[in-house]
């Protein structure tokens, strides 16, 4: 049982690989030096905090200075002096334009700095594409958005085979983020040119992953279709997270991030994201958000209720029960899709109840009885003394035997009834064939 829990954790870790520390989307050299531990763990609390800090910089430029903002302002002052002296390098130009974007300055100011000199440096072009996109949203200008798309294509063509400031993994993930960024710009350009852009609010996530469309069809909390999971790239949550940090005020990207969390089984994290969509962004007019939030809330409530039962209670020690994960997965397991009528579901449920009784007994033994050693013991040791809370006995536990016997008797009874039904149907079919003959 412990092995199955470890396997489930390993599988989830493989589905969400480790992310690099360097920040994609908007490139600022200082971020590579001062933010090496950013989001090293994929926890929603950290992600929301980082996104919230960037959002404050963009939406409230006049707010009191934080340590990060003070550092940015000092760099801006230094780089603006170099600009006046005409000594900006490509890296300096990328940094100054990126800082203007991070600090919520007029995007036109960033476009001016990044466009000057006609630099073909890939960092300059990546930041320039973001600046054109921000300016297009501000001015509602589809032509400016097309310019952002063309600039992003130039940035990808200028992308170097390696970059000394990055490790290979950082180079790889940044390249993947920029390819996805190009797709986002293409989709946003098509949206802005469509007739429904000005007449209706979006009712679906950005189709960055075409198979992953959540507005239509069946929606289930904590799960998604196997074909959808097969089509999603393994690092999809990380790629979308980096785009969220590029556009921290973009609610539609945030929604997509929440749906990806749900696809990975993180129901309560996905619920937090959709709560933010309704309570912070006031997007109650987006019907799929309301519907998905309702489904997530029902499942999250069930999870909270299950954790409060005796079966899921933790020990008095800080260590969680080894059976807790398996119990939770069992409690949420769906009925079998294909089974023999009547007997199949009945047998399955009877087996589940018998399994529950056995799991409760094992959990009781793990809490109050002797635990197995973590490493093999070469020399035999004396058995542990019996616990006062659970007295040892040579007799079997009649409760477990009774439940198992009752479950077996019930299954046998149902199977007998089903067998008689099959026999009656066969006899009727034979009688009809004889009468026709």
C-alpha positions as CSV (number, residue, x, y, z in Angstrom):
1,X,0.0,0.0,0.0
2,X,2.9,2.3,0.8
3,X,4.3,1.4,-2.6
4,X,1.2,2.4,-4.5
5,X,1.2,5.8,-2.7
6,X,4.8,6.4,-3.7
7,X,4.0,5.5,-7.3
8,X,1.1,8.0,-7.4
9,X,3.4,10.7,-6.1
10,X,6.1,9.9,-8.6
11,X,3.6,9.9,-11.4
12,X,2.3,13.3,-10.5
13,X,5.9,14.6,-10.2
14,X,6.6,13.3,-13.7
15,X,3.5,15.1,-15.0
16,X,4.8,18.4,-13.5
17,X,8.6,18.6,-14.0
18,X,10.8,21.0,-12.2
19,X,10.8,24.6,-13.5
20,X,13.8,26.8,-14.0
21,X,14.3,29.9,-12.0
22,X,14.9,32.4,-14.8
23,X,11.8,34.3,-15.7
24,X,10.6,34.0,-19.3
25,X,8.3,36.4,-21.2
26,X,9.9,39.7,-20.0
27,X,13.6,39.5,-19.8
28,X,15.5,41.6,-17.2
29,X,19.0,40.7,-16.2
30,X,18.5,41.5,-12.6
31,X,15.8,38.9,-12.2
32,X,18.3,36.2,-13.2
33,X,20.7,37.2,-10.3
34,X,18.2,38.1,-7.5
35,X,15.4,35.6,-8.1
36,X,17.1,32.2,-8.4
37,X,14.7,30.5,-6.0
38,X,11.5,31.8,-7.5
39,X,8.8,29.2,-7.5
40,X,11.1,26.3,-7.1
41,X,8.1,24.4,-5.8
42,X,4.9,24.4,-7.8
43,X,2.6,25.6,-5.0
44,X,-0.4,27.8,-5.7
45,X,0.2,30.0,-2.7
46,X,3.6,31.0,-4.0
47,X,2.4,31.5,-7.5
48,X,-0.5,33.7,-6.5
49,X,1.9,35.7,-4.3
50,X,4.4,36.3,-7.1
51,X,1.7,37.1,-9.6
52,X,0.1,39.5,-7.1
53,X,3.3,41.3,-6.6
54,X,3.8,41.8,-10.4
55,X,0.2,42.8,-10.8
56,X,0.7,45.6,-8.2
57,X,3.7,46.9,-10.0
58,X,1.7,47.0,-13.3
59,X,-1.6,48.3,-12.1
60,X,-0.5,50.6,-9.3
61,X,2.7,52.3,-10.3
62,X,2.3,55.0,-7.6
63,X,2.1,52.5,-4.8
64,X,4.8,52.6,-2.0
65,X,8.1,51.1,-3.0
66,X,8.8,47.4,-2.2
67,X,12.4,46.0,-2.2
68,X,11.8,44.7,-5.7
69,X,10.4,48.0,-6.9
70,X,13.2,50.0,-5.3
71,X,15.7,47.8,-7.1
72,X,13.9,48.3,-10.4
73,X,13.7,52.1,-10.0
74,X,17.5,52.2,-9.3
75,X,18.2,50.2,-12.4
76,X,15.9,52.5,-14.5
77,X,17.8,55.6,-13.3
78,X,21.1,54.0,-14.2
79,X,20.0,52.8,-17.6
80,X,18.3,56.1,-18.5
81,X,21.6,57.9,-17.8
82,X,23.3,55.5,-20.2
83,X,20.6,56.1,-22.8
84,X,21.2,59.9,-22.6
85,X,24.9,59.2,-23.0
86,X,24.2,57.0,-26.0
87,X,26.0,54.0,-24.5
88,X,23.1,51.5,-24.2
89,X,24.1,47.9,-25.3
90,X,21.5,45.4,-26.6
91,X,21.3,43.9,-23.1
92,X,20.8,47.3,-21.5
93,X,18.1,48.2,-24.1
94,X,16.2,44.9,-23.3
95,X,16.5,45.6,-19.6
96,X,15.2,49.2,-19.8
97,X,12.3,48.3,-22.0
98,X,11.5,45.3,-19.7
99,X,11.6,47.5,-16.6
100,X,9.2,50.0,-18.1
101,X,6.8,47.1,-18.7
102,X,7.2,45.7,-15.2
103,X,6.7,49.1,-13.6
104,X,3.5,49.8,-15.5
105,X,4.9,52.6,-17.5
106,X,3.2,53.6,-20.8
107,X,3.9,50.7,-23.3
108,X,4.7,53.3,-25.9
109,X,7.7,54.3,-23.8
110,X,8.9,50.7,-23.9
111,X,8.3,50.5,-27.6
112,X,10.3,53.6,-28.2
113,X,13.3,52.3,-26.2
114,X,13.2,48.8,-27.6
115,X,12.7,49.9,-31.3
116,X,15.5,52.4,-31.3
117,X,18.6,51.3,-33.3
118,X,16.8,48.4,-35.0
119,X,18.4,45.8,-32.7
120,X,18.0,42.2,-33.8
121,X,18.9,40.8,-30.3
122,X,16.4,38.1,-29.4
123,X,15.9,39.5,-25.8
124,X,15.1,43.0,-27.2
125,X,12.6,41.5,-29.7
126,X,10.9,39.4,-27.1
127,X,10.3,42.4,-24.8
128,X,9.3,44.5,-27.8
129,X,6.6,41.9,-28.7
130,X,5.2,42.2,-25.2
131,X,5.2,46.0,-25.4
132,X,3.3,45.9,-28.8
133,X,0.8,43.5,-27.2
134,X,0.2,45.7,-24.2
135,X,-0.1,48.8,-26.4
136,X,-2.6,47.0,-28.7
137,X,-4.8,46.1,-25.7
138,X,-4.6,49.7,-24.5
139,X,-5.5,51.2,-27.8
140,X,-7.7,48.4,-29.1
141,X,-5.6,48.3,-32.2
142,X,-5.5,45.1,-34.2
143,X,-2.7,46.4,-36.4
144,X,-0.5,46.9,-33.3
145,X,-1.3,43.3,-32.3
146,X,-0.2,42.0,-35.7
147,X,3.0,43.9,-35.2
148,X,3.5,42.1,-31.9
149,X,3.0,38.8,-33.7
150,X,5.6,39.6,-36.4
151,X,8.1,40.8,-33.8
152,X,7.7,37.6,-31.9
153,X,8.4,35.6,-35.1
154,X,11.6,37.7,-35.6
155,X,12.6,37.0,-32.0
156,X,12.3,33.2,-32.5
157,X,14.3,33.4,-35.7
158,X,17.0,35.3,-33.9
159,X,17.0,32.8,-30.9
160,X,20.6,31.6,-30.4
161,X,21.7,28.0,-30.2
162,X,22.9,28.6,-26.7
163,X,23.2,31.6,-24.3
164,X,25.9,31.8,-21.7
165,X,23.7,33.3,-19.0
166,X,21.3,30.3,-19.0
167,X,21.7,26.6,-18.4
168,X,20.4,24.3,-21.1
169,X,17.2,23.6,-19.2
170,X,16.6,27.4,-18.9
171,X,17.3,27.9,-22.6
172,X,14.9,25.1,-23.4
173,X,12.0,26.2,-21.2
174,X,12.3,29.8,-22.3
175,X,12.2,28.8,-25.9
176,X,9.1,26.7,-25.3
177,X,7.4,29.6,-23.5
178,X,8.2,32.0,-26.4
179,X,6.8,29.5,-29.0
180,X,3.6,29.4,-26.9
181,X,3.7,33.2,-26.6
182,X,3.6,33.4,-30.4
183,X,0.6,31.2,-30.5
184,X,-1.1,33.4,-27.9
185,X,-0.5,36.5,-30.0
186,X,-1.9,34.8,-33.1
187,X,-5.1,33.8,-31.2
188,X,-5.5,37.2,-29.7
189,X,-5.1,38.8,-33.1
190,X,-7.8,36.5,-34.6
191,X,-10.1,37.4,-31.6
192,X,-9.6,41.1,-32.0
193,X,-10.5,40.9,-35.7
194,X,-13.6,38.8,-35.1
195,X,-17.1,40.3,-35.0
196,X,-17.8,39.0,-31.5
197,X,-14.8,40.7,-30.0
198,X,-16.6,44.0,-29.2
199,X,-20.1,42.5,-28.6
200,X,-19.5,39.7,-26.2
201,X,-17.0,38.7,-23.5
202,X,-15.0,35.5,-24.0
203,X,-16.6,32.4,-22.7
204,X,-13.7,30.0,-23.0
205,X,-10.0,29.8,-22.2
206,X,-7.4,30.7,-24.8
207,X,-7.1,27.5,-27.0
208,X,-3.4,27.4,-26.6
209,X,-3.8,23.6,-26.5
210,X,-6.6,22.9,-29.0
211,X,-7.7,19.6,-27.4
212,X,-8.1,21.3,-24.1
213,X,-11.4,23.2,-24.4
214,X,-13.3,23.4,-21.2
215,X,-16.4,25.5,-22.0
216,X,-18.3,22.8,-23.8
217,X,-19.1,19.1,-23.1
218,X,-18.9,17.4,-19.8
219,X,-16.9,18.9,-17.0
220,X,-15.7,16.9,-14.0
221,X,-13.8,18.2,-10.9
222,X,-10.4,16.7,-10.5
223,X,-10.4,14.8,-13.8
224,X,-10.4,15.2,-17.6
225,X,-10.7,13.0,-20.6
226,X,-7.7,10.7,-21.2
227,X,-7.4,11.9,-24.8
228,X,-7.1,15.4,-23.5
229,X,-4.4,14.5,-21.0
230,X,-2.5,12.6,-23.8
231,X,-2.6,15.7,-26.0
232,X,-1.4,18.1,-23.3
233,X,2.4,18.6,-23.1
234,X,3.8,17.5,-19.7
235,X,5.0,21.0,-18.9
236,X,1.8,22.8,-19.9
237,X,1.2,24.2,-16.4
238,X,4.7,25.7,-16.3
239,X,4.4,27.3,-19.7
240,X,1.1,28.9,-18.9
241,X,2.5,30.0,-15.5
242,X,5.3,31.9,-17.3
243,X,2.8,33.6,-19.6
244,X,0.8,34.6,-16.5
245,X,3.9,36.3,-15.1
246,X,4.4,38.1,-18.4
247,X,0.8,39.4,-18.3
248,X,0.0,39.3,-14.6
249,X,-3.3,41.3,-15.1
250,X,-4.6,38.9,-17.7
251,X,-7.6,37.0,-16.2
252,X,-8.1,34.7,-19.2
253,X,-4.6,33.2,-18.8
254,X,-5.3,32.8,-15.1
255,X,-8.4,30.9,-15.8
256,X,-6.5,28.5,-18.2
257,X,-4.0,27.9,-15.4
258,X,-6.8,27.0,-13.0
259,X,-8.3,24.5,-15.5
260,X,-4.8,22.9,-16.0
261,X,-4.6,22.5,-12.2
262,X,-8.0,20.7,-12.2
263,X,-6.8,18.5,-15.0
264,X,-3.9,17.4,-12.8
265,X,-6.3,16.5,-9.9
266,X,-5.6,19.6,-7.8
267,X,-9.3,20.4,-7.1
268,X,-8.8,22.8,-4.2
269,X,-6.2,24.8,-6.0
270,X,-8.4,25.0,-9.1
271,X,-11.3,26.2,-6.9
272,X,-9.1,29.0,-5.5
273,X,-8.3,30.2,-9.0
274,X,-12.0,30.2,-10.0
275,X,-12.9,31.9,-6.7
276,X,-10.5,34.7,-7.7
277,X,-12.1,34.9,-11.1
278,X,-15.5,35.6,-9.5
279,X,-14.6,37.6,-6.4
280,X,-11.5,39.6,-7.6
281,X,-12.1,40.0,-11.3
282,X,-16.0,40.1,-10.9
283,X,-16.4,37.7,-13.9
284,X,-19.8,36.3,-12.8
285,X,-21.0,36.9,-16.4
286,X,-18.7,34.2,-17.7
287,X,-21.1,31.2,-17.4
288,X,-18.5,28.4,-17.7
289,X,-16.5,30.0,-14.8
290,X,-19.6,29.9,-12.6
291,X,-20.5,26.3,-13.7
292,X,-17.0,25.0,-13.2
293,X,-16.6,26.7,-9.9
294,X,-19.8,25.0,-8.7
295,X,-18.5,21.6,-9.7
296,X,-15.2,22.2,-8.0
297,X,-16.8,23.5,-4.8
298,X,-18.9,20.3,-4.5
299,X,-15.9,18.1,-4.9
300,X,-13.7,20.3,-2.5
301,X,-16.5,20.1,0.1
302,X,-16.5,16.3,-0.2
303,X,-12.8,16.2,0.3
304,X,-13.0,18.4,3.4
305,X,-15.8,16.2,4.8
306,X,-13.8,13.0,4.2
307,X,-10.8,14.3,5.9
308,X,-12.8,15.0,9.0
309,X,-13.9,11.3,9.3
310,X,-12.3,8.8,11.6
311,X,-10.9,6.9,8.6
312,X,-8.8,9.9,7.6
313,X,-7.8,11.2,11.0
314,X,-4.0,11.6,11.5
315,X,-2.0,10.1,14.3
316,X,-1.0,12.1,17.3
317,X,2.4,12.3,15.7
318,X,3.0,14.8,12.9
319,X,3.4,12.0,10.4
320,X,0.3,11.4,8.3
321,X,-1.2,8.0,8.1
322,X,0.3,5.8,5.3
323,X,-3.2,4.8,4.3
324,X,-4.6,8.3,4.0
325,X,-3.9,8.7,0.3
326,X,-5.2,5.3,-0.7
327,X,-8.4,5.9,1.3
328,X,-9.0,9.2,-0.3
329,X,-8.5,7.7,-3.8
330,X,-10.9,4.8,-3.0
331,X,-13.6,7.1,-1.6
332,X,-13.6,9.1,-4.8
333,X,-13.4,6.1,-7.1
334,X,-16.1,6.0,-9.8
335,X,-18.3,2.9,-10.3
336,X,-17.1,0.6,-13.1
337,X,-18.2,1.7,-16.5
338,X,-18.6,-1.8,-18.0
339,X,-19.9,-4.6,-15.7
340,X,-22.5,-7.3,-15.5
341,X,-26.0,-5.8,-14.8
342,X,-27.1,-6.1,-11.1
343,X,-24.4,-8.5,-10.0
344,X,-21.4,-6.4,-11.3
345,X,-22.0,-3.1,-9.4
346,X,-23.3,-5.0,-6.3
347,X,-20.2,-7.1,-6.2
348,X,-18.0,-4.1,-6.6
349,X,-19.7,-2.2,-3.8
350,X,-19.6,-5.2,-1.5
351,X,-15.9,-5.6,-2.2
352,X,-15.3,-1.9,-1.4
353,X,-17.1,-2.2,1.9
354,X,-15.0,-5.3,2.8
355,X,-11.9,-3.4,1.7
356,X,-12.8,-0.5,3.9
357,X,-13.1,-2.7,6.9
358,X,-9.7,-4.2,6.2
359,X,-8.2,-0.8,5.7
360,X,-9.6,0.4,9.0
361,X,-8.1,-2.6,10.8
362,X,-4.7,-2.0,9.2
363,X,-4.9,1.6,10.1
364,X,-5.7,0.7,13.7
365,X,-2.7,-1.7,13.8
366,X,-0.4,1.0,12.4
367,X,-1.5,3.5,15.0
368,X,-1.5,1.4,18.1
369,X,0.4,-1.7,17.2
370,X,4.1,-2.3,16.4
371,X,5.3,-0.8,13.1
372,X,7.5,-2.7,10.7
373,X,11.2,-1.7,10.7
374,X,12.4,0.6,7.9
375,X,15.4,-1.6,7.2
376,X,15.8,-5.4,7.2
377,X,16.6,-6.9,10.6
378,X,19.3,-9.5,10.5
379,X,18.9,-10.8,14.0
380,X,15.6,-11.9,15.4
381,X,14.2,-9.6,18.1
382,X,11.7,-10.2,20.8
383,X,8.1,-9.3,19.9
384,X,6.9,-5.9,21.3
385,X,4.8,-5.9,24.4
386,X,1.1,-5.6,23.8
387,X,-0.4,-2.1,23.9
388,X,-2.8,-1.2,26.6
389,X,-5.0,0.6,24.0
390,X,-5.3,-2.5,21.8
391,X,-4.8,-5.8,23.7
392,X,-3.3,-8.6,21.7
393,X,-5.3,-11.9,21.4
394,X,-4.6,-15.2,19.7
395,X,-8.2,-15.3,18.4
396,X,-9.0,-13.8,15.0
397,X,-10.8,-10.4,14.7
398,X,-14.4,-11.5,14.4
399,X,-15.4,-8.1,13.0
400,X,-13.2,-8.4,9.9
401,X,-14.2,-12.1,9.4
402,X,-17.9,-11.2,9.8
403,X,-17.7,-8.4,7.3
404,X,-15.8,-10.6,4.8
405,X,-18.2,-13.5,5.3
406,X,-21.3,-11.2,4.9
407,X,-19.9,-9.6,1.8
408,X,-19.2,-13.0,0.3
409,X,-22.6,-14.3,1.1
410,X,-24.2,-11.2,-0.4
411,X,-22.2,-11.5,-3.6
412,X,-23.1,-15.2,-3.8
413,X,-26.8,-14.4,-3.3
414,X,-26.8,-11.7,-6.0
415,X,-24.9,-14.0,-8.4
416,X,-27.5,-16.7,-7.8
417,X,-30.4,-14.4,-8.6
418,X,-28.6,-13.2,-11.7
419,X,-28.0,-16.8,-12.8
420,X,-31.7,-17.7,-12.4
421,X,-32.6,-14.6,-14.5
422,X,-30.2,-15.7,-17.3
423,X,-31.7,-19.2,-17.2
424,X,-35.3,-17.9,-17.4
425,X,-34.4,-15.7,-20.4
426,X,-32.8,-18.7,-22.1
427,X,-35.8,-20.9,-21.5
428,X,-38.1,-18.2,-22.9
429,X,-35.9,-17.9,-26.0
430,X,-36.0,-21.7,-26.6
431,X,-39.8,-21.7,-26.1
432,X,-40.2,-19.0,-28.7
433,X,-38.0,-20.7,-31.2
434,X,-40.0,-24.0,-30.8
435,X,-43.3,-22.2,-31.3
436,X,-42.0,-20.5,-34.4
437,X,-40.7,-23.9,-35.7
